[in-house]
Amino acid sequence: MTTLLNPYLSFRDNAREAMEFYKSVFGGELSVSTFGDFHASEDVDEQDLVMHSQLDTSNGLTIMASDSTKTMNYQPGSTISISLSGRSTDDAELRGYWERLQDGADITMPLDTAPWGDQFGMLTDRFGTHWMVSIGTAGSTAG
């Protein structure tokens, strides 16, 4: 069996919205379960919050996420970035992700030629998630 490393993102009350946005970026199948579905919270305000969601794409990407309840620690943003990378043959796919992730994003570094020759860009999406996109050149080791 192959070991997989998948990002698991935490949100405060907007995990469903974020995951639906990521589905619009990457495509795939999205499953969402709420705290109410599993009777995991007695708080009426938390019944519709996302206890677990998972987006699986046809090309092997998996992103998971949940909402943090009022009793859970929540500190958005600054400790993780998600990196999407591939070779020049993946250019159209990676540029498509970049273009769609820009909706409401703060562009930290525009997608452009980096000093090492690859196309590289960084942004923080409208949900506070940091993304890096790297498109390798024909001779690079990216991806």
HELIX and SHEET records of a PDB file:
HELIX    1   1 ALA A   15  PHE A   26  1                                  12    
HELIX    2   2 VAL A   44  GLU A   46  5                                   3    
HELIX    3   3 SER A   88  ASP A   90  5                                   3    
HELIX    4   4 ASP A   91  LEU A  101  1                                  11    
SHEET    1   A 4 TYR A   8  PHE A  11  0                                        
SHEET    2   A 4 THR A  62  ASP A  67  1                                        
SHEET    3   A 4 VAL A  50  ASP A  56 -1                                        
SHEET    4   A 4 GLU A  29  THR A  34 -1                                        
SHEET    1   B 4 SER A  81  GLY A  86  0                                        
SHEET    2   B 4 HIS A 130  ILE A 135  1                                        
SHEET    3   B 4 GLN A 119  THR A 124 -1                                        
SHEET    4   B 4 ASP A 106  THR A 113 -1                                        
END                                                                             
